[in-house]
Amino acid sequence: MLKHISSSLEYRAFLRDEKDHLGYAQLKRLDTSKFHSALHKLRKLDVDLAVDVLFPLYSVTGRPAHDPAVLIRSFILMQHLGYLSIHNWCADLSSDSLLQWLIGSFSPPGPASHYDFINRLTHSDPHLSDLLQQGYYTKPSQKKPKNHDKLINYSHSETLYLADKYKNGAEWDRDRMIYTLQSLFNALAVIPSSDMGFIESNNLILSGDGSSLHIHASPFGHKVKLDKDGNPLVRYSAPDADIGWDSDLESYYLGYTLYNISYHNPHRSVDLPIYIDLEKASRHDALTTISASARLFDMNPDIHPRYMCFDAASDSLAIFQFFRHKNIIPIIDRNQRSAGDNPFDKFKLNENGVPVCPNGTPMYDYGYDIQR
């Protein structure tokens, strides 16, 4: 049950009124760049903007829950200070008055409250059994790709299917695990950045790409017990992860693909992520290009990019058609490895050397770069 979410005004009042509780040593730490920048970041955070996202996560009855505004500031400060373990972070938080002052509470939440908040954001049930058969994670059967290549684990028919699936929006696609967390990020970071002019609306140019997210868990899991047939049952740290190929390290890895759509503001010299998605490590970026873009437009309909830029992994006719259907010009590197699937091979050239459709329409009207 959630009775109250502290406002930004209440947080600033807490910082002002409770600063006297900090000793001389703590004030000296606060003057260092690390803690000074943390304070600046937390003061700028306006949790009031996410009230509509947070309240539905809690029931109307039961034991009062910790203030989600405090938990959000706790996670942000934890990341800012470089902690990787929630238990280590909560151990230091429980005994450090400066950290408690920064998150806005001298009665900080413990590890269980932090994990419970994660479960609320991801809508995961901690009581579900996660015991699986041994050998749950398996490497792809195909050979390792060449230097800096990706695993080719999709067909162009899949991009055609996704493009057709998402052409009319993605409103029905909001039951994904990460949707609430994406909504929270959109409310706290993207919308305020747009309102303050960091994201300009004229001739908006966005870029999308995926990167390997290693979880560093054991792909073999931990044996727990035997099933009725005597086969070992194993608990895995992240059963929704899988095996992918990291083209930078040129090795297989266990984890996810972190897909990021970003905006570059040349006038302020800043790069801002405006949408973040998690996909299976084995999923090809060409597929995520369509789904992530459609979900971004669904989540933030006020964003109307003029151009969207992608690397050669997204060089597919269906992707060009999808963005032109959205009145967006896609700028995509040519994939030299897919010469056999080159859409230009299907069209004739006009007198200017530009590929044209059978009706004479230049292909750049569909988003192709005529400089190819």
DONU-513465 format. One record per residue (C-alpha): residue in one letter; x, y, z. Coordinates in Angstrom, 2 decimals, padded with zeros to 5 digits, always signed. Layout:
<residu = a, xx = X, yy = Y, zz = Z>
...
END
This chain:
<residu = m, xx = +000.00, yy = +000.00, zz = +000.00>
<residu = l, xx = +001.30, yy = +003.43, zz = -000.90>
<residu = k, xx = +000.05, yy = +006.37, zz = +001.11>
<residu = h, xx = +002.34, yy = +009.12, zz = -000.09>
<residu = i, xx = +005.07, yy = +009.97, zz = -002.60>
<residu = s, xx = +007.28, yy = +012.77, zz = -001.34>
<residu = s, xx = +007.43, yy = +015.75, zz = -003.66>
<residu = s, xx = +010.47, yy = +017.58, zz = -004.96>
<residu = l, xx = +009.61, yy = +020.51, zz = -002.69>
<residu = e, xx = +009.61, yy = +018.18, zz = +000.33>
<residu = y, xx = +012.98, yy = +016.77, zz = -000.72>
<residu = r, xx = +014.56, yy = +020.20, zz = -001.06>
<residu = a, xx = +013.12, yy = +021.18, zz = +002.31>
<residu = f, xx = +014.65, yy = +018.04, zz = +003.84>
<residu = l, xx = +018.05, yy = +018.92, zz = +002.40>
<residu = r, xx = +017.82, yy = +022.43, zz = +003.79>
<residu = d, xx = +016.44, yy = +021.58, zz = +007.24>
<residu = e, xx = +018.48, yy = +018.45, zz = +007.95>
<residu = k, xx = +021.89, yy = +019.63, zz = +006.76>
<residu = d, xx = +022.75, yy = +020.52, zz = +010.37>
<residu = h, xx = +022.77, yy = +016.79, zz = +011.15>
<residu = l, xx = +025.90, yy = +016.37, zz = +009.03>
<residu = g, xx = +029.22, yy = +016.63, zz = +010.85>
<residu = y, xx = +032.30, yy = +018.47, zz = +009.66>
<residu = a, xx = +033.77, yy = +015.37, zz = +007.99>
<residu = q, xx = +030.55, yy = +014.74, zz = +006.07>
<residu = l, xx = +030.37, yy = +018.34, zz = +004.89>
<residu = k, xx = +033.96, yy = +018.06, zz = +003.64>
<residu = r, xx = +032.96, yy = +014.96, zz = +001.65>
<residu = l, xx = +029.99, yy = +016.84, zz = +000.26>
<residu = d, xx = +032.35, yy = +019.47, zz = -001.13>
<residu = t, xx = +034.16, yy = +016.90, zz = -003.28>
<residu = s, xx = +033.22, yy = +016.77, zz = -006.95>
<residu = k, xx = +031.81, yy = +013.24, zz = -006.68>
<residu = f, xx = +029.22, yy = +014.09, zz = -004.04>
<residu = h, xx = +028.61, yy = +017.64, zz = -005.26>
<residu = s, xx = +027.64, yy = +016.34, zz = -008.70>
<residu = a, xx = +025.43, yy = +013.69, zz = -007.07>
<residu = l, xx = +023.58, yy = +016.37, zz = -005.10>
<residu = h, xx = +023.14, yy = +018.45, zz = -008.25>
<residu = k, xx = +021.70, yy = +015.43, zz = -010.10>
<residu = l, xx = +019.29, yy = +014.48, zz = -007.32>
<residu = r, xx = +018.04, yy = +018.05, zz = -006.85>
<residu = k, xx = +017.24, yy = +018.24, zz = -010.56>
<residu = l, xx = +015.25, yy = +014.99, zz = -010.43>
<residu = d, xx = +011.52, yy = +015.72, zz = -010.27>
<residu = v, xx = +009.79, yy = +012.53, zz = -009.09>
<residu = d, xx = +006.45, yy = +014.37, zz = -009.18>
<residu = l, xx = +006.44, yy = +013.78, zz = -012.95>
<residu = a, xx = +006.25, yy = +010.01, zz = -012.43>
<residu = v, xx = +003.34, yy = +009.86, zz = -009.94>
<residu = d, xx = +000.98, yy = +008.42, zz = -012.56>
<residu = v, xx = +003.50, yy = +005.66, zz = -013.28>
<residu = l, xx = +004.28, yy = +004.81, zz = -009.65>
<residu = f, xx = +000.89, yy = +004.74, zz = -007.89>
<residu = p, xx = -000.59, yy = +001.86, zz = -009.99>
<residu = l, xx = +002.33, yy = -000.35, zz = -008.91>
<residu = y, xx = +000.98, yy = -000.59, zz = -005.36>
<residu = s, xx = -002.16, yy = -002.15, zz = -003.91>
<residu = v, xx = -004.78, yy = -000.15, zz = -002.00>
<residu = t, xx = -004.45, yy = -002.34, zz = +001.11>
<residu = g, xx = -001.64, yy = -003.91, zz = +003.09>
<residu = r, xx = +001.44, yy = -002.73, zz = +004.91>
<residu = p, xx = +002.65, yy = +000.78, zz = +004.01>
<residu = a, xx = +005.50, yy = +000.66, zz = +001.52>
<residu = h, xx = +008.68, yy = +002.70, zz = +001.45>
<residu = d, xx = +008.50, yy = +006.02, zz = -000.33>
<residu = p, xx = +009.31, yy = +005.25, zz = -004.02>
<residu = a, xx = +010.89, yy = +008.70, zz = -004.40>
<residu = v, xx = +013.50, yy = +007.70, zz = -001.82>
<residu = l, xx = +014.09, yy = +004.38, zz = -003.59>
<residu = i, xx = +014.53, yy = +006.07, zz = -006.97>
<residu = r, xx = +017.08, yy = +008.48, zz = -005.50>
<residu = s, xx = +018.79, yy = +005.56, zz = -003.77>
<residu = f, xx = +019.22, yy = +003.65, zz = -007.05>
<residu = i, xx = +020.45, yy = +006.76, zz = -008.85>
<residu = l, xx = +022.99, yy = +007.54, zz = -006.12>
<residu = m, xx = +024.07, yy = +003.89, zz = -006.04>
<residu = q, xx = +024.79, yy = +003.99, zz = -009.76>
<residu = h, xx = +026.46, yy = +007.40, zz = -009.53>
<residu = l, xx = +028.89, yy = +006.15, zz = -006.89>
<residu = g, xx = +029.69, yy = +002.99, zz = -008.85>
<residu = y, xx = +028.13, yy = +000.30, zz = -006.64>
<residu = l, xx = +027.37, yy = -003.00, zz = -008.37>
<residu = s, xx = +025.84, yy = -004.88, zz = -005.43>
<residu = i, xx = +022.56, yy = -003.84, zz = -003.81>
<residu = h, xx = +023.58, yy = -005.58, zz = -000.57>
<residu = n, xx = +026.91, yy = -003.71, zz = -000.40>
<residu = w, xx = +025.16, yy = -000.45, zz = -001.19>
<residu = c, xx = +022.52, yy = -000.92, zz = +001.53>
<residu = a, xx = +025.20, yy = -001.88, zz = +004.06>
<residu = d, xx = +027.01, yy = +001.43, zz = +003.49>
<residu = l, xx = +023.75, yy = +003.37, zz = +003.24>
<residu = s, xx = +022.60, yy = +002.14, zz = +006.66>
<residu = s, xx = +025.69, yy = +003.57, zz = +008.39>
<residu = d, xx = +026.49, yy = +006.70, zz = +006.36>
<residu = s, xx = +024.53, yy = +009.83, zz = +007.26>
<residu = l, xx = +025.70, yy = +011.69, zz = +004.15>
<residu = l, xx = +024.28, yy = +009.03, zz = +001.84>
<residu = q, xx = +021.04, yy = +009.03, zz = +003.84>
<residu = w, xx = +020.81, yy = +012.82, zz = +003.62>
<residu = l, xx = +021.34, yy = +012.70, zz = -000.14>
<residu = i, xx = +018.49, yy = +010.22, zz = -000.75>
<residu = g, xx = +016.19, yy = +012.19, zz = +001.57>
<residu = s, xx = +015.70, yy = +009.81, zz = +004.50>
<residu = f, xx = +017.56, yy = +008.99, zz = +007.71>
<residu = s, xx = +015.58, yy = +005.70, zz = +007.81>
<residu = p, xx = +016.86, yy = +004.23, zz = +004.55>
<residu = p, xx = +015.22, yy = +001.20, zz = +002.91>
<residu = g, xx = +017.06, yy = -002.13, zz = +003.13>
<residu = p, xx = +017.94, yy = -004.66, zz = +000.42>
<residu = a, xx = +014.50, yy = -006.30, zz = +000.52>
<residu = s, xx = +012.79, yy = -002.99, zz = -000.23>
<residu = h, xx = +015.15, yy = -002.33, zz = -003.13>
<residu = y, xx = +014.48, yy = -005.76, zz = -004.64>
<residu = d, xx = +010.75, yy = -005.38, zz = -004.05>
<residu = f, xx = +010.83, yy = -002.09, zz = -005.98>
<residu = i, xx = +012.59, yy = -003.84, zz = -008.88>
<residu = n, xx = +009.89, yy = -006.52, zz = -008.86>
<residu = r, xx = +007.21, yy = -003.85, zz = -009.00>
<residu = l, xx = +008.85, yy = -002.07, zz = -011.93>
<residu = t, xx = +009.36, yy = -005.29, zz = -013.90>
<residu = h, xx = +006.09, yy = -006.98, zz = -012.80>
<residu = s, xx = +008.05, yy = -010.12, zz = -011.95>
<residu = d, xx = +006.83, yy = -012.63, zz = -009.39>
<residu = p, xx = +009.64, yy = -013.58, zz = -006.98>
<residu = h, xx = +007.71, yy = -016.69, zz = -005.92>
<residu = l, xx = +007.68, yy = -018.33, zz = -009.35>
<residu = s, xx = +009.91, yy = -021.37, zz = -009.66>
<residu = d, xx = +013.03, yy = -020.70, zz = -011.72>
<residu = l, xx = +014.38, yy = -024.26, zz = -011.71>
<residu = l, xx = +015.24, yy = -025.49, zz = -015.19>
<residu = q, xx = +016.90, yy = -028.48, zz = -016.76>
<residu = q, xx = +020.67, yy = -028.50, zz = -016.94>
<residu = g, xx = +022.04, yy = -027.09, zz = -020.20>
<residu = y, xx = +019.38, yy = -024.38, zz = -020.50>
<residu = y, xx = +021.88, yy = -021.98, zz = -022.10>
<residu = t, xx = +023.29, yy = -023.29, zz = -025.38>
<residu = k, xx = +025.48, yy = -021.59, zz = -027.97>
<residu = p, xx = +024.16, yy = -021.18, zz = -031.52>
<residu = s, xx = +024.93, yy = -024.17, zz = -033.72>
<residu = q, xx = +026.46, yy = -022.04, zz = -036.48>
<residu = k, xx = +030.15, yy = -021.25, zz = -036.68>
<residu = k, xx = +031.66, yy = -018.15, zz = -035.14>
<residu = p, xx = +031.32, yy = -015.12, zz = -037.43>
<residu = k, xx = +034.28, yy = -013.41, zz = -039.02>
<residu = n, xx = +036.14, yy = -010.51, zz = -037.45>
<residu = h, xx = +033.67, yy = -007.82, zz = -036.23>
<residu = d, xx = +030.72, yy = -009.59, zz = -037.88>
<residu = k, xx = +027.43, yy = -010.44, zz = -036.21>
<residu = l, xx = +025.67, yy = -013.76, zz = -036.02>
<residu = i, xx = +023.28, yy = -013.95, zz = -038.95>
<residu = n, xx = +020.32, yy = -015.45, zz = -037.15>
<residu = y, xx = +017.31, yy = -013.94, zz = -038.90>
<residu = s, xx = +015.69, yy = -013.82, zz = -042.31>
<residu = h, xx = +014.40, yy = -010.83, zz = -044.24>
<residu = s, xx = +010.90, yy = -012.28, zz = -043.95>
<residu = e, xx = +011.09, yy = -011.60, zz = -040.20>
<residu = t, xx = +011.74, yy = -007.90, zz = -040.78>
<residu = l, xx = +008.83, yy = -007.82, zz = -043.22>
<residu = y, xx = +006.59, yy = -009.41, zz = -040.59>
<residu = l, xx = +007.67, yy = -006.93, zz = -037.88>
<residu = a, xx = +007.35, yy = -003.92, zz = -040.20>
<residu = d, xx = +003.78, yy = -004.93, zz = -041.05>
<residu = k, xx = +003.05, yy = -005.71, zz = -037.40>
<residu = y, xx = +004.16, yy = -002.29, zz = -036.11>
<residu = k, xx = +002.99, yy = -000.05, zz = -038.97>
<residu = n, xx = -000.17, yy = +000.92, zz = -037.11>
<residu = g, xx = +001.49, yy = +001.53, zz = -033.75>
<residu = a, xx = +002.45, yy = -000.51, zz = -030.69>
<residu = e, xx = -000.31, yy = +000.27, zz = -028.19>
<residu = w, xx = -001.08, yy = -003.42, zz = -027.75>
<residu = d, xx = +002.59, yy = -004.16, zz = -027.02>
<residu = r, xx = +002.66, yy = -002.70, zz = -023.51>
<residu = d, xx = +002.69, yy = -005.94, zz = -021.54>
<residu = r, xx = +006.46, yy = -006.36, zz = -021.91>
<residu = m, xx = +008.43, yy = -006.70, zz = -018.68>
<residu = i, xx = +010.41, yy = -003.48, zz = -019.13>
<residu = y, xx = +007.49, yy = -001.22, zz = -020.13>
<residu = t, xx = +006.98, yy = +000.35, zz = -016.69>
<residu = l, xx = +010.70, yy = +001.04, zz = -016.29>
<residu = q, xx = +010.75, yy = +002.63, zz = -019.76>
<residu = s, xx = +007.73, yy = +004.75, zz = -018.80>
<residu = l, xx = +009.51, yy = +005.87, zz = -015.65>
<residu = f, xx = +012.61, yy = +006.87, zz = -017.63>
<residu = n, xx = +010.44, yy = +008.69, zz = -020.15>
<residu = a, xx = +008.61, yy = +010.65, zz = -017.43>
<residu = l, xx = +011.71, yy = +011.56, zz = -015.40>
<residu = a, xx = +014.26, yy = +012.20, zz = -018.16>
<residu = v, xx = +012.93, yy = +012.40, zz = -021.72>
<residu = i, xx = +009.87, yy = +014.64, zz = -021.28>
<residu = p, xx = +011.69, yy = +017.17, zz = -019.01>
<residu = s, xx = +014.64, yy = +017.29, zz = -021.45>
<residu = s, xx = +012.21, yy = +018.08, zz = -024.25>
<residu = d, xx = +010.40, yy = +020.73, zz = -022.20>
<residu = m, xx = +013.70, yy = +022.44, zz = -021.33>
<residu = g, xx = +014.85, yy = +022.52, zz = -024.95>
<residu = f, xx = +017.59, yy = +019.90, zz = -024.72>
<residu = i, xx = +015.66, yy = +017.89, zz = -027.31>
<residu = e, xx = +014.80, yy = +020.20, zz = -030.19>
<residu = s, xx = +011.77, yy = +019.52, zz = -032.33>
<residu = n, xx = +012.95, yy = +020.91, zz = -035.67>
<residu = n, xx = +014.60, yy = +018.42, zz = -038.06>
<residu = l, xx = +015.10, yy = +015.96, zz = -035.21>
<residu = i, xx = +017.84, yy = +013.40, zz = -035.93>
<residu = l, xx = +017.93, yy = +010.18, zz = -033.89>
<residu = s, xx = +020.39, yy = +007.28, zz = -033.93>
<residu = g, xx = +019.84, yy = +003.69, zz = -032.82>
<residu = d, xx = +022.24, yy = +000.85, zz = -032.10>
<residu = g, xx = +022.60, yy = -002.19, zz = -029.89>
<residu = s, xx = +025.46, yy = -003.15, zz = -027.58>
<residu = s, xx = +026.31, yy = -006.33, zz = -025.68>
<residu = l, xx = +025.23, yy = -006.36, zz = -022.05>
<residu = h, xx = +027.15, yy = -009.04, zz = -020.13>
<residu = i, xx = +025.56, yy = -010.20, zz = -016.88>
<residu = h, xx = +028.68, yy = -012.14, zz = -015.72>
<residu = a, xx = +026.54, yy = -014.94, zz = -014.28>
<residu = s, xx = +027.45, yy = -018.59, zz = -014.68>
<residu = p, xx = +025.88, yy = -020.11, zz = -017.82>
<residu = f, xx = +025.91, yy = -023.48, zz = -016.00>
<residu = g, xx = +023.74, yy = -022.32, zz = -013.09>
<residu = h, xx = +023.64, yy = -023.95, zz = -009.66>
<residu = k, xx = +022.36, yy = -027.48, zz = -009.16>
<residu = v, xx = +019.55, yy = -027.53, zz = -006.62>
<residu = k, xx = +017.89, yy = -030.96, zz = -006.72>
<residu = l, xx = +016.94, yy = -033.86, zz = -008.98>
<residu = d, xx = +013.62, yy = -034.22, zz = -010.73>
<residu = k, xx = +011.52, yy = -037.40, zz = -010.64>
<residu = d, xx = +013.62, yy = -038.91, zz = -013.44>
<residu = g, xx = +016.90, yy = -038.23, zz = -011.68>
<residu = n, xx = +017.92, yy = -035.32, zz = -013.92>
<residu = p, xx = +019.50, yy = -032.32, zz = -012.17>
<residu = l, xx = +017.38, yy = -029.20, zz = -011.82>
<residu = v, xx = +019.37, yy = -025.98, zz = -011.98>
<residu = r, xx = +018.69, yy = -022.42, zz = -010.79>
<residu = y, xx = +019.89, yy = -019.74, zz = -013.21>
<residu = s, xx = +020.46, yy = -016.13, zz = -012.19>
<residu = a, xx = +018.69, yy = -014.75, zz = -015.28>
<residu = p, xx = +016.56, yy = -017.37, zz = -017.05>
<residu = d, xx = +015.32, yy = -014.77, zz = -019.56>
<residu = a, xx = +018.88, yy = -014.09, zz = -020.78>
<residu = d, xx = +020.56, yy = -016.10, zz = -023.51>
<residu = i, xx = +023.81, yy = -016.53, zz = -025.45>
<residu = g, xx = +024.88, yy = -013.91, zz = -028.00>
<residu = w, xx = +027.97, yy = -012.87, zz = -029.91>
<residu = d, xx = +030.02, yy = -009.84, zz = -028.84>
<residu = s, xx = +031.62, yy = -008.62, zz = -032.06>
<residu = d, xx = +033.96, yy = -006.24, zz = -030.19>
<residu = l, xx = +035.41, yy = -008.94, zz = -027.93>
<residu = e, xx = +034.91, yy = -011.61, zz = -030.61>
<residu = s, xx = +033.45, yy = -014.07, zz = -028.15>
<residu = y, xx = +030.14, yy = -015.50, zz = -027.01>
<residu = y, xx = +028.58, yy = -013.99, zz = -023.90>
<residu = l, xx = +025.62, yy = -014.54, zz = -021.59>
<residu = g, xx = +023.28, yy = -011.60, zz = -021.22>
<residu = y, xx = +021.18, yy = -009.25, zz = -023.29>
<residu = t, xx = +021.38, yy = -006.69, zz = -026.05>
<residu = l, xx = +021.01, yy = -003.14, zz = -024.71>
<residu = y, xx = +019.40, yy = -001.15, zz = -027.52>
<residu = n, xx = +019.65, yy = +002.61, zz = -027.28>
<residu = i, xx = +018.00, yy = +005.34, zz = -029.38>
<residu = s, xx = +019.78, yy = +008.65, zz = -028.79>
<residu = y, xx = +019.60, yy = +012.29, zz = -029.79>
<residu = h, xx = +022.57, yy = +014.57, zz = -030.42>
<residu = n, xx = +022.08, yy = +018.26, zz = -029.72>
<residu = p, xx = +024.82, yy = +020.10, zz = -031.67>
<residu = h, xx = +024.01, yy = +023.46, zz = -030.11>
<residu = r, xx = +024.47, yy = +022.23, zz = -026.52>
<residu = s, xx = +027.05, yy = +019.54, zz = -027.39>
<residu = v, xx = +025.16, yy = +016.81, zz = -025.54>
<residu = d, xx = +024.10, yy = +013.27, zz = -026.42>
<residu = l, xx = +020.88, yy = +012.16, zz = -024.77>
<residu = p, xx = +019.39, yy = +008.65, zz = -024.70>
<residu = i, xx = +015.66, yy = +008.96, zz = -025.28>
<residu = y, xx = +014.75, yy = +005.27, zz = -025.38>
<residu = i, xx = +016.41, yy = +002.15, zz = -023.92>
<residu = d, xx = +015.33, yy = -001.42, zz = -024.51>
<residu = l, xx = +016.54, yy = -004.86, zz = -023.45>
<residu = e, xx = +016.35, yy = -007.74, zz = -025.90>
<residu = k, xx = +017.75, yy = -011.25, zz = -026.02>
<residu = a, xx = +021.45, yy = -011.37, zz = -026.76>
<residu = s, xx = +020.80, yy = -013.64, zz = -029.72>
<residu = r, xx = +018.34, yy = -011.26, zz = -031.40>
<residu = h, xx = +019.62, yy = -009.46, zz = -034.48>
<residu = d, xx = +019.69, yy = -005.63, zz = -034.40>
<residu = a, xx = +017.66, yy = -005.48, zz = -037.63>
<residu = l, xx = +014.64, yy = -006.84, zz = -035.76>
<residu = t, xx = +015.12, yy = -004.59, zz = -032.72>
<residu = t, xx = +015.46, yy = -001.52, zz = -034.97>
<residu = i, xx = +011.80, yy = -001.86, zz = -035.90>
<residu = s, xx = +010.35, yy = -002.92, zz = -032.54>
<residu = a, xx = +012.33, yy = -000.36, zz = -030.48>
<residu = s, xx = +011.44, yy = +002.50, zz = -032.83>
<residu = a, xx = +007.75, yy = +001.59, zz = -032.83>
<residu = r, xx = +007.72, yy = +001.39, zz = -029.03>
<residu = l, xx = +009.46, yy = +004.76, zz = -028.77>
<residu = f, xx = +006.78, yy = +006.42, zz = -030.94>
<residu = d, xx = +004.06, yy = +004.73, zz = -028.90>
<residu = m, xx = +005.55, yy = +005.83, zz = -025.59>
<residu = n, xx = +006.34, yy = +009.39, zz = -026.65>
<residu = p, xx = +004.06, yy = +010.48, zz = -029.51>
<residu = d, xx = +005.38, yy = +014.06, zz = -029.27>
<residu = i, xx = +008.71, yy = +012.94, zz = -030.74>
<residu = h, xx = +008.61, yy = +013.28, zz = -034.53>
<residu = p, xx = +012.09, yy = +012.66, zz = -035.95>
<residu = r, xx = +012.96, yy = +013.81, zz = -039.44>
<residu = y, xx = +015.86, yy = +011.38, zz = -039.80>
<residu = m, xx = +016.86, yy = +008.14, zz = -038.07>
<residu = c, xx = +020.38, yy = +006.72, zz = -038.45>
<residu = f, xx = +021.43, yy = +003.08, zz = -038.12>
<residu = d, xx = +024.43, yy = +000.93, zz = -038.97>
<residu = a, xx = +024.66, yy = -001.73, zz = -041.66>
<residu = a, xx = +022.91, yy = -004.34, zz = -039.51>
<residu = s, xx = +019.63, yy = -002.55, zz = -040.33>
<residu = d, xx = +020.13, yy = -002.53, zz = -044.10>
<residu = s, xx = +016.85, yy = -004.18, zz = -045.06>
<residu = l, xx = +014.16, yy = -003.14, zz = -047.53>
<residu = a, xx = +011.42, yy = -003.72, zz = -044.94>
<residu = i, xx = +013.12, yy = -001.30, zz = -042.52>
<residu = f, xx = +013.29, yy = +001.42, zz = -045.17>
<residu = q, xx = +009.62, yy = +000.92, zz = -045.97>
<residu = f, xx = +008.64, yy = +000.96, zz = -042.29>
<residu = f, xx = +010.21, yy = +004.37, zz = -041.63>
<residu = r, xx = +008.95, yy = +005.90, zz = -044.86>
<residu = h, xx = +005.47, yy = +004.77, zz = -043.79>
<residu = k, xx = +006.08, yy = +006.84, zz = -040.63>
<residu = n, xx = +007.24, yy = +009.84, zz = -042.76>
<residu = i, xx = +010.79, yy = +009.42, zz = -041.44>
<residu = i, xx = +013.88, yy = +009.37, zz = -043.63>
<residu = p, xx = +016.15, yy = +006.44, zz = -042.62>
<residu = i, xx = +019.90, yy = +006.89, zz = -043.06>
<residu = i, xx = +021.43, yy = +003.41, zz = -043.03>
<residu = d, xx = +024.93, yy = +002.19, zz = -043.88>
<residu = r, xx = +025.18, yy = -000.17, zz = -046.81>
<residu = n, xx = +025.71, yy = -003.78, zz = -045.76>
<residu = q, xx = +028.43, yy = -005.01, zz = -048.09>
<residu = r, xx = +027.86, yy = -008.64, zz = -047.03>
<residu = s, xx = +024.28, yy = -008.75, zz = -048.32>
<residu = a, xx = +024.96, yy = -007.96, zz = -051.96>
<residu = g, xx = +022.70, yy = -010.79, zz = -052.97>
<residu = d, xx = +019.80, yy = -009.16, zz = -051.11>
<residu = n, xx = +020.56, yy = -005.64, zz = -052.31>
<residu = p, xx = +017.17, yy = -004.02, zz = -053.06>
<residu = f, xx = +018.82, yy = -001.81, zz = -055.69>
<residu = d, xx = +019.44, yy = -004.90, zz = -057.84>
<residu = k, xx = +015.68, yy = -005.10, zz = -058.41>
<residu = f, xx = +015.36, yy = -001.61, zz = -059.90>
<residu = k, xx = +016.62, yy = +000.16, zz = -062.98>
<residu = l, xx = +018.62, yy = +003.39, zz = -062.91>
<residu = n, xx = +017.38, yy = +006.62, zz = -064.46>
<residu = e, xx = +019.51, yy = +009.06, zz = -066.44>
<residu = n, xx = +020.96, yy = +010.45, zz = -063.18>
<residu = g, xx = +022.04, yy = +007.03, zz = -061.96>
<residu = v, xx = +019.31, yy = +006.93, zz = -059.30>
<residu = p, xx = +017.41, yy = +003.63, zz = -058.74>
<residu = v, xx = +013.75, yy = +003.99, zz = -059.72>
<residu = c, xx = +010.62, yy = +001.96, zz = -059.15>
<residu = p, xx = +008.69, yy = +000.50, zz = -062.09>
<residu = n, xx = +006.50, yy = +003.64, zz = -062.10>
<residu = g, xx = +009.59, yy = +005.87, zz = -062.41>
<residu = t, xx = +009.60, yy = +007.11, zz = -058.79>
<residu = p, xx = +013.17, yy = +007.66, zz = -057.50>
<residu = m, xx = +014.07, yy = +005.25, zz = -054.72>
<residu = y, xx = +015.29, yy = +008.06, zz = -052.47>
<residu = d, xx = +011.61, yy = +008.92, zz = -052.01>
<residu = y, xx = +011.53, yy = +005.70, zz = -049.98>
<residu = g, xx = +014.47, yy = +006.72, zz = -047.82>
<residu = y, xx = +017.42, yy = +005.30, zz = -049.76>
<residu = d, xx = +020.65, yy = +007.24, zz = -049.83>
<residu = i, xx = +021.18, yy = +008.12, zz = -053.51>
<residu = q, xx = +024.90, yy = +008.47, zz = -052.89>
<residu = r, xx = +025.19, yy = +004.68, zz = -052.73>
END
